[in-house]
Amino acid sequence: MARPLRFRYSPTSWSEQKVRHEILQPLRSNIGARAVSPRFEIGANWETHRFEMQNGDVALFARNDEEAYWMGNTETPSSLWRTNKVGWREVSHHVTRWSKRELLATLHEEDPWLADYPHISWFFLPVFMSKDGRESTRAFFREHAAGFPDAGRRETTRFFEDFLRTGVLDEYRHVMSGKLGTSDHVDRVRMSAALGEFIAAKILTDAGYLIEPEIEVTTGHSLDFRAEDESTNVLVEVTRPQPPANRSASGPVAAVRDTAETKTNGQLAEHGGGAVLFVDCSSFRDEAWNAVRGEQPDVRHRPAVVYRTRPNGHVEGYQKGSVPLDLDGAMELLN
């Protein structure tokens, strides 16, 4: 399975003739590529190329007298196989800006409704335009309301748009967007769990904490977040139970307990304690959440926060144990 889009870096000069001979001709022979005029100017001393394939793939190439960058959701020409892959933040500003504009124009041409959500479009561009995941990741927002039940795509996409617009995850864009995956089919359970981490990030941010994702711990595992302020330094792990109708548990309370127990007996047990467990029930419909809300079951790990978020921004939940985070400003804590 192809991974989220990154650049390939070639530390050599490329002539127009070399581009045609070593990139265009092989791609034309293999998958029907054609060279088309780039849609945007790049500036500085760069020359640019855009290649479109019969199967809908697209590739970009930027070069100057000293180096070149390739990016595409298609096969890589053999002349570039030995080049190193680099992230968006490691590339010339002119190249990243031009590539972003080219790919966003294609994305919005293929899925015009996403043009209303510029931050979602940009943040998830590495998966929205990936080789294997471009259909499934867009469909997850378009047809599955990003994992929220009883909600439409507009309100759910706006929820994530408003959060990503704050920029708090911009620095971690590649790792966080990649969590959505590049599978060629929609896995609603896994994708919903991935966006559960974005919901947790929003809660922590709304509560006033600075966050950092993917914190490596001494056991060799990574926990989802570090939350910090002047007096707090807390690790947070997130889990998202499946809706009861999608699993074998007898009901929503059992779903919460079982899912939390799996996480507790796995990563958190090996970590040795100290982390806060966030149990995100945002996939639960009203009746299922009301059962959990009424019983407020223990989740076999303390400290823990069990909550449900709705796309209108309302969050309510309860705590178990002594939670070293002040979440009053981010959710309605139930008695």
C-alpha positions in Angstrom: 0.0 0.0 0.0 1.4 3.4 -1.0 2.0 5.9 1.8 1.0 9.5 2.0 2.5 11.7 -0.7 6.1 12.8 -0.2 8.7 14.2 -2.5 11.7 12.4 -4.1 14.8 14.5 -4.1 17.4 14.3 -6.9 20.6 16.2 -6.2 21.5 16.6 -9.8 20.6 18.8 -12.7 18.0 17.7 -15.3 17.7 19.0 -18.8 14.4 19.2 -20.8 15.7 16.3 -22.9 16.5 14.2 -19.9 13.0 14.8 -18.5 11.4 13.6 -21.7 13.7 10.6 -22.1 13.9 9.4 -18.5 10.4 10.4 -17.1 7.9 11.1 -19.8 8.7 8.3 -22.3 8.7 5.4 -19.7 5.5 6.7 -18.2 3.9 7.1 -21.6 4.8 3.5 -22.5 3.7 2.0 -19.2 0.5 3.9 -18.2 -0.3 6.4 -21.0 1.3 9.5 -19.6 1.1 12.9 -21.3 2.9 16.1 -20.5 0.5 19.0 -19.9 1.2 22.6 -19.0 1.4 23.2 -15.2 -1.5 25.3 -14.0 0.5 27.7 -11.8 3.8 29.5 -11.9 6.5 28.6 -9.5 8.8 31.6 -9.5 12.6 31.8 -8.8 14.8 29.7 -11.1 12.7 26.6 -11.2 11.3 24.8 -14.3 8.2 22.7 -13.8 6.4 19.8 -15.4 3.1 18.2 -14.9 2.2 14.7 -16.2 -1.3 13.2 -16.3 -2.0 9.5 -16.8 -4.9 7.8 -18.5 -6.0 6.2 -15.2 -6.3 9.6 -13.4 -2.9 9.6 -11.8 -0.9 12.9 -11.7 2.8 13.6 -11.2 4.8 16.8 -10.7 8.4 17.6 -11.4 10.4 20.7 -10.5 14.0 21.3 -11.5 16.8 23.9 -11.5 20.4 23.8 -12.4 21.4 21.9 -9.3 18.5 19.7 -8.0 15.0 18.4 -8.7 11.9 17.2 -6.9 9.4 14.6 -8.0 5.9 14.0 -6.5 3.2 11.8 -7.8 0.4 9.4 -7.0 1.6 7.1 -9.8 4.5 4.8 -10.5 7.9 6.3 -10.0 10.2 6.2 -13.1 13.2 3.9 -12.7 15.5 6.9 -13.1 14.3 8.1 -9.7 14.1 4.9 -7.8 17.4 5.5 -5.9 16.4 9.0 -4.8 15.6 9.8 -1.2 12.1 10.6 0.0 11.7 13.8 1.9 8.8 15.5 3.7 7.0 18.7 2.7 8.8 20.7 5.4 12.2 19.7 4.0 11.6 21.1 0.5 12.2 24.5 -1.1 9.3 26.9 -0.3 8.8 27.6 -4.0 8.4 23.9 -4.8 6.1 23.1 -1.9 3.9 26.1 -2.7 3.7 25.2 -6.4 3.0 21.5 -5.6 0.3 22.4 -3.1 -1.5 24.7 -5.6 -1.3 22.1 -8.4 -2.6 19.3 -6.3 -5.3 21.4 -4.6 -6.6 22.5 -8.0 -6.9 18.8 -9.0 -8.5 17.8 -5.8 -11.2 20.5 -6.0 -11.8 19.7 -9.6 -12.5 16.1 -8.7 -14.3 16.8 -5.5 -15.6 20.3 -5.8 -17.4 20.3 -2.4 -14.0 20.2 -0.6 -13.2 23.6 -1.9 -15.4 25.0 0.9 -12.9 23.5 3.4 -9.4 24.9 2.5 -7.7 23.7 5.7 -9.1 20.2 5.5 -8.1 20.1 1.9 -4.5 21.2 2.6 -4.0 19.2 5.8 -5.1 15.9 4.4 -3.7 16.6 0.9 -1.0 13.9 1.3 -3.8 11.2 1.7 -6.5 12.9 -0.4 -4.2 12.7 -3.4 -2.3 9.5 -2.5 -2.0 6.6 -4.9 -4.1 4.1 -3.0 -6.1 6.2 -0.6 -7.4 9.1 -2.7 -10.9 7.6 -3.2 -11.4 6.1 0.3 -10.2 9.1 2.3 -12.4 11.6 0.5 -15.3 9.2 0.7 -14.9 8.9 4.4 -15.7 12.6 4.8 -18.2 12.7 1.9 -20.3 9.6 2.5 -19.5 8.6 6.1 -19.6 12.0 7.8 -16.1 11.4 9.1 -17.3 8.8 11.6 -20.1 10.8 13.3 -23.5 9.1 13.5 -26.7 11.0 12.7 -24.8 13.9 11.0 -24.2 15.2 7.5 -20.9 15.7 5.8 -21.2 19.5 5.9 -21.4 19.9 9.6 -18.8 17.2 10.4 -16.3 18.5 7.9 -16.9 22.0 9.2 -16.1 20.7 12.8 -12.7 19.5 11.7 -12.1 22.5 9.4 -12.6 24.9 12.3 -10.2 23.0 14.5 -7.5 22.6 11.9 -7.7 26.3 11.0 -6.2 27.0 14.5 -2.9 25.6 13.2 -2.1 23.7 16.3 -1.4 20.5 14.3 0.3 22.1 11.3 3.8 21.1 12.6 2.7 17.5 12.8 0.7 17.4 9.5 2.4 14.5 7.9 2.2 12.1 10.8 -1.4 13.2 11.7 -2.8 13.2 8.2 -1.2 9.8 7.6 -3.3 8.3 10.5 -6.3 8.4 8.2 -4.4 5.9 6.0 -4.1 5.2 2.3 -6.2 2.0 2.1 -8.1 1.6 -1.2 -11.3 1.0 0.7 -13.2 2.8 3.5 -12.5 1.2 6.9 -14.9 3.2 8.9 -13.9 1.8 12.3 -10.2 2.4 11.8 -10.7 5.8 10.2 -13.1 6.9 12.9 -10.5 5.9 15.5 -7.9 8.0 13.7 -10.1 11.1 13.8 -10.8 10.3 17.4 -7.2 11.5 18.0 -8.1 14.8 16.3 -11.1 15.1 18.6 -8.9 14.5 21.6 -6.4 17.1 20.3 -9.2 19.6 20.1 -10.4 18.9 23.6 -6.9 19.3 25.0 -6.4 22.5 23.0 -9.8 23.9 24.1 -8.8 23.2 27.7 -5.7 25.4 27.2 -3.0 22.8 26.8 -0.1 22.7 24.3 -0.1 19.3 22.6 2.5 17.2 20.9 1.5 13.9 19.3 3.2 10.5 19.1 5.3 10.5 22.3 7.8 7.7 22.5 8.1 6.1 25.9 10.7 3.8 27.4 8.8 0.6 26.5 9.3 1.3 22.8 5.6 2.3 22.3 4.3 5.7 21.4 1.4 7.3 23.3 -0.9 9.6 21.4 -0.3 13.0 23.1 1.7 15.0 25.6 -0.4 17.8 27.1 1.4 20.7 28.8 1.0 24.0 30.4 3.0 25.9 33.0 2.3 23.3 35.7 1.2 20.2 33.8 3.0 17.6 31.7 0.7 14.7 31.1 0.6 11.8 28.6 -2.7 10.9 27.0 -3.8 7.7 25.1 -7.0 7.7 23.1 -9.3 4.8 22.3 -12.6 4.8 20.5 -15.1 2.0 21.1 -17.1 0.8 18.1 -20.8 1.4 18.2 -22.6 -1.5 19.9 -24.4 -2.5 16.7 -21.0 -3.2 15.0 -19.6 -5.5 17.6 -20.4 -8.6 19.7 -20.6 -6.9 23.1 -24.1 -7.0 24.6 -24.5 -3.2 24.8 -22.9 0.2 24.9 -21.6 -0.1 28.5 -19.9 -3.4 27.6 -18.5 -1.8 24.5 -16.9 0.9 26.5 -15.5 -1.5 29.1 -14.2 -4.0 26.7 -12.4 -1.5 24.4 -10.9 0.3 27.4 -9.7 -3.0 28.8 -8.0 -3.9 25.6 -6.0 -0.7 25.6 -5.4 -0.9 29.4 -4.0 -4.5 29.1 -1.9 -3.5 26.1 0.0 -0.2 25.7 -0.9 1.3 29.0 0.0 -1.8 31.0 3.4 -2.0 29.3 3.9 1.8 29.9 3.5 1.2 33.6 0.8 3.7 34.4 0.7 7.5 34.7 -1.0 8.2 31.4 -4.6 9.4 31.1 -6.9 7.3 29.1 -9.4 9.1 26.8 -12.3 7.0 25.8 -14.0 8.6 22.8 -17.6 7.6 22.3 -18.3 10.0 19.5 -19.3 7.0 17.2 -22.3 6.3 19.6 -25.8 7.3 18.7 -27.9 9.1 21.3 -29.5 6.0 22.8 -26.2 4.2 23.2 -24.5 7.2 24.7 -27.4 7.8 27.1 -26.9 4.3 28.5 -23.2 5.0 29.1 -24.0 8.5 30.4 -26.5 7.1 32.9 -24.3 4.3 34.3 -20.9 5.9 33.9 -19.1 2.6 34.0 -15.6 2.2 35.3 -13.1 1.5 32.4 -10.5 -0.6 34.3 -7.9 2.2 34.1 -7.5 5.3 36.2 -7.2 8.2 35.5 -9.7 8.1 32.6 -12.1 10.4 30.8 -15.1 9.0 28.9 -16.8 11.4 26.6 -18.8 12.0 23.4 -18.4 14.9 21.0 -21.0 16.1 18.6 -20.1 18.0 15.4 -21.8 21.1 16.7 -18.9 21.2 19.2 -20.7 20.1 22.3 -18.7 17.6 24.4 -19.9 15.9 27.6 -18.4 13.2 29.6 -17.2 11.9 33.0 -14.0 11.1 34.8 -12.7 8.2 36.7 -9.8 8.6 39.1 -7.8 11.7 39.7 -7.4 13.2 36.3 -4.4 15.6 36.2 -6.1 17.8 33.6 -8.5 20.6 34.0 -11.1 19.9 31.2 -13.9 22.1 32.5 -13.4 24.6 29.7 -13.5 22.0 27.0 -16.4 19.7 28.0 -19.5 19.4 30.2 -18.5 17.2 33.0 -21.4 15.0 34.2 -22.1 14.6 37.9 
